[in-house]
Amino acid sequence: AGCPIGTLNRKTKRKKAMAIKDKYKVQSINKDETKQWLLFKHYAKRVPPIELAFGLYADKILQGVCTFGMPARMLNNGYGVFDGKLEMKTYELNRLVINEGLEKNVLSFFVSECLKIVPKPCCVVSYADGNNGHHGYIYQATNWIYTGITASEKVYIDTRKNKIVHPRTIVEMFGSRELSVLPDWIEVSKEESGKYRYFQFLGDKRNKKLMNNHLKYEVLPYPKGENERYDAGFKPQVQGLLF
């Protein structure tokens, strides 16, 4: 005797709900495995400082990377995030990129799985770049806290190489962003609007409560708008293997 149609439908729905978890796996990877993904596939075309790197796998082949590093100096160990009564290890989720054509909810699954692996307790900050048409919908989908837009920032260019230089790199190289201390081959090419700033607090209930209670920023409604897509069709030669 066959199963009732309703039973079959419920079984089918359960299979679909389990599909992403069953098909994809997430694990720590070597920083070197992220290089081609970040230089040629991510829109920023730059490798940031990386402390933690994770890979998304399907059929044992690398399908995406997510990296975490030390945030800007003002946010180190929670300084600038929390009031003076709380110090907390702080990471920046600084790169996230996956292959095109994957299932709709794979990106949120990937981020959620990475956050499970990140050492705890900690605070994680990430930014969505409105200058590149992003609003942070992946952070909204995974329940991050939105705290507004950062200050506008100058974009620097090395005129010898016609290459953009990140403001943090400018400070590391010359100790300041002031034009008076920069060599004549470093110029300001433009000034960009600030980025959407999101936080995620990781740890047990007590840790999360402490971070929420000592957060210096006002929690705001999520921003909305049309996202712009960019070409992420580059296929890295280093694909990695699940072990």
N, C-alpha and C positions, 0 to 999 in steps of 0.2 A: 504494500500500500504506500502511496506517495504522501509527502507532507502537505498539510493545508497551505494554500497560497500565502496566507498571512505569515505563517512560520517561515516560509522561504524568503519572503520580503525582509523579515527581521534578521535572518541569517545573512542575507546579502548586504544589508545596511551595516551589520557588525563587521563584515569583511572589509567593506569600504572604509569604515572608521579606523580599522586597524592597519590599513594598507601602508600609510606613510611610515608608521612606527616599525612595521615589519620589513619594509623595503629599504629604509635608510638607517645608517648607523653613524654615530658621531664619536670621534676619539681625538686625543691630543696628537699633534704632528710636529715635525721639526720645522723651525722657522724658515729654513732654506726652501722647503716645499711651497711656501707661500709667495716666493719672489716673483715668478712669472705671472701669477694671478693678480698681484697687486700692481706690478709695473705695466702690464699690458691689458688686463681685463677690467680692473676697477677704474672708475672715471678719474680718480685723483692722480693716477700714474706715478705713485710715489710709495716707497716702503717706509712706514712710520717705525718708531721704536716699538719693539715687540717683546713682551714678557711671556705671554701665553698664546699658543696657536692651536686651532682646532680644525679638523677636516670633516666634511660631510661626504659619506660614501654611499654608493648604490652599486650593487653587483661587484663589490670590492674595489671600485674605481672612484677616485676623488672627484666629487661633483661641486665642491665649494669650500671656501675657507673663511674663518672668522678669527680675528686677532685682537688681543688686549695688550695694552701697554701702560706705562706710567703717564698720567694726565699732565696737563700744564702745571707748572710749578705752584701756582696759586691754589691748586686742588690737591696737592700731595698729602696723603694721610688724612684727608678730610679737611685740611686747612682751606678755608674759603667755602666749604660746603656746610659744615656744622659750626655751631657756636663754640666758644672756647672750652666748653665743658666736655667735649667728646673728640677723641682722636680715633680715626678708623682708616684701615688700609683702603686705598681707592685705586681702581683701575679705570682706564678708558677703553671702551669697545671702539677701536679706531678703524677697523676695516671689516666689511662684510660683503661677500660676493659669491654668487652661485652661478652655475651654468644656466643658460636659457632653456626654456621648454620643460622645466620640471613642474610637478604638481603645484597647485595653487597655494597650499598651506605648508609647503616644505620650508620656506624661509623662517616662518614663526616656529616651526618644530626645531629647526637648526639652532636658532637663538636660544630657545628654551633649554635645549639639551646642553649647550655650551655653558649656560648659567648654572646648571646643575653640577658641572665639573669644576668651575672656578673655585679656588680656595676660599673658605668662609671663616669668620664673618668678613664682609667687605661691602663697600659702596662701589657701584659701577656707574660711570657717566658716559653718555654718548651724545653726538650732535648730528642733526639732520641739516644738510646744507641747502637752504632755500635758494642760494645763488645757482645751484645746479638742479633746481626743480624738485627738491625732496622736502617732505613735511614730517617724516618720522613715523609713517603708518605702521612699520614693522614694530616699533617700540610701543605704539598705541595698542597694537594687537596682542602684545605680550605684557601689557599692564605696567608700563614704566610710568614714573612721575614726570610730568611736564612742568618746567619752571620758567618758561619764557625764552627770550632771544638774547644772545650774547651781544656784546658791543661790536660795532663795525670794526673791520680789520683791514690794514693795508696789505696789498699784494706786492711783493718785491720780486725783482728780476735781476739776474746776473747777466749784464749786457755782453760780457765776453762770450758766453755760451748760449745767449738768448734762452735762458732757462729760469723758470719760476723757482724761487727759494722760499720755503715755509718760514713764517715769522719766528717760530721756535728755533729754527736753524740759524736765523739771523742773530738771535740773542746768544746762542751757543758759540757762534763764530766771533762775534764782536762785542758781546757783553751788553748790548743795548740795541734798540730799534731806532734810536734818534738819528736822523739823517746827518747831523753834524759829526757823528763818530763813524759813519759808514764810508767805505772807499767809494771813489767816483764811479766804479763799475757796478755798484749796487744802486738801483733806482726803484722808485715806487711806480708801478705800472697802472694801478687803479686802487680804489678802495671798495671793498665788498661789504654788503650788509651782514649783520650778525647771523648766527646759526641757531636753530631750535635746540634747546638743551633739555636732555632727559636724564633721569636718575633711576637706578634699580638698587634696592637694598636687599642683600643676601645674608642669611644666617637664621638662627632660631627666632622664636617670637620675641624674646627679650631684646635681641640685637636689633631686630627690625623696629621695635617700638622705640628704642633709644634713638635710632637714626631719624625716624619720623619726628620725634619730639624735639630734636636738636637741629633739624634742617633750617638753614638760614634763609632759604628761598621760599617765596609764596608758591603754593601749588595752584596751577592754572588749568583751565579747560584746554583740551587738545586742539591744536591748530588744524585747519582743513584747507584744502585747495587741490588743484590738479597737479599730479606728479608728472614729471617729464621722464621719459625713458632714454637710456643711453645704450650704445652698442656694446654688449658684453659677449659678443660672439667669438672672441679670440679663444683658441684652444691651446692651453698650456701643454708643453711637451712633458713636463714633470707632472704626472697624474697621480703618483703615489699608489700604494696598495694597502688595503685593510689587512691588519695582522691580528 
